[in-house]
Amino acid sequence: MKIFPAIALFFVFANPAFGACVPNASPPGSIGCLPILSSSQSGDYITTWRVSAFPASASLTSVSSLFATPTIGSLTVTGNTTLSNATTSGTLGVGTNATVGGTLGVTGNTTLSNATTSGTLGVGTNATVGGTLRVTGAATFGYDPATINVRNYGAIGNGTTDDTAAIQAAATACPAAGCTLYFPPGYTFGISAAINLKSNTKASLWGSTVLVLSGASNVFRNVDYAATTLTDSNITIEGGTLDYGSSGAGTGSHAISMSFVNHVQVRGTIFQLRGAGDATAFVGCNDTVVDGVTAFGFTNTAFDHWWGPTNARVVNSYASTVTTAQMVNFNPENTLENIPGLVANGFVLANNQLICTGATSCPVLVAPITSGTYVKNVTITGNIFKNVNVNARGATQGVTVAGNTFNGISSGSAVIGAYGAFGGVPDSISATGNTIINPLTDAGNYAVFEFGATNSSITGNTISGTAGACYAATYTGAYPTVIAGNNGWSNCTYGDTGSAWVTSAQPVKFGTVTTSAAITTPQLNLAGTGTASIVAGTGAPGSGTPGYGATGSIFIRTDGAIGTHIYVSTGSGAWTALAGV
């Protein structure tokens, strides 16, 4: 059938009084009764339609170009079709061999089949999808084809609907080679059970929220969550908010729980725990990173590591709670049973701000909690701790606590503790360059620095705040400890427990010192009481001076004159000054 000339079509359909319909064309071009602004003709057929508005529904077949400036209601296009500058709030079905160019704003339900585009989300340049976009058939996208959108699997994201099954279906669809599990921004996805993530999955939640409606102990965990050896690998969770809402989850709930996974990353996520236990719980994992996250309201541990973790890092993060079992935990034990020989090896806690607002200080625990297990190679640096202490007790080796600020440590704990426990003694513990503000240690927890560790040192630290706020600056027990270059020791009130203490002075000690009085003068002690020693100090030596009674002991009097500079112990219970020296 011959098509009307273009100018006739323009006149007829631009005039509402006519109310006529475009007849079928060959190739067919049925559009229903539409107000046509203009068209162009190639031979017997109209090749371009300019449409001012669509009714509730319309269809086109084999139309070369459709310019739909206003909003389209329901449009189905099959054949070779180009859409330019189209906006729809209804249903847009684009069939075989469809090419979408220009700007296509889709706010309704959209289906594309065999669509090709170099733009975003398969619908051309600067496309916005506010509804459901389903792509079927062979499609080419301008973004990673391995991105799996949870809404494409039926997740609603309205904050009340249980989206667990839809999100799990999307996660399960991730291929073995890996995918990005995409939670689009602006949605709140409700769950009632944990979402299990495969190896090589990155869950991207920027701008979205996952809300625990009820029942879910975990928000995310790995597929092989019951493993007891390294099994899954390469799992990343980034962005978004994980919120336990009013679910009533308790201490045993862990928002992100990974068991025996090799390479785990959690970056930029916000945790609203609301009484749940942990933000992150890594069990038997290797190479884990928590970076730039924020955690509130946890009751067990913000960042938890156990059962022989290796190479763990918590950096650039913030955590705050009223009270918790641990602020951060790094220990070797399997909590189900004691397995001797387990080791937690390699932990960095750096540049974080950790706040405990309750009456009792919250610990960073880098230590075994049973006998026969070990912690090794820990660095804690550049952190700001508020009412948070560090505990490296028991068989702990190679712990450096350097350049941190401890503020307002309440009574109940030493600020930095490294002492024997569970049959083990810490070794090679270093507390260096830390600032301690207003520590409130008391006789029950001994000192700001409670050390009972071998081959250890306390150097270059500063205590500031109200004088007498802390019971004692340092307690070293019966083990050699280098103590030098510290400041503000006089801010603590000395308390005598029969072991070596330091108040205002800065001795350097090599060897065991046992005394019933405070060490108030500088000393260099190379042995201890009852054995030959070299000791430096002020005033004449006496029976309480280390080395007294041991033949060969030397005392160097720093305030003496000629003939009273150097004293030697003859072993007879007396010190003899060397004449002329």
PyMOL commands that set and color helices and strands:
alter all, ss='L'
color gray80, all
select helices_A, chain A and resi 6-14+150-153+164-172+489-491
alter helices_A, ss='H'
color red, helices_A
select strands_A, chain A and resi 36-42+45-51+58-61+65-68+71-78+81-84+87-94+98-101+103-106+109-113+115-116+125-129+133-136+147-149+158-162+179-182+188-191+195-197+201-204+209-212+220-222+232-238+241-243+254-259+261-267+270-272+278-283+286-291+294-296+301-306+310-315+318-321+328-330+343-350+353-356+362-365+374-381+384-386+388-391+396-402+405-407+416-418+427-432+435-437+449-451+456-459+462-464+474-475+481-484+501-502+508-509+524-525+534-537+554-557+566-569+575-577
alter strands_A, ss='S'
color yellow, strands_A
deselect
rebuild
show_as cartoon
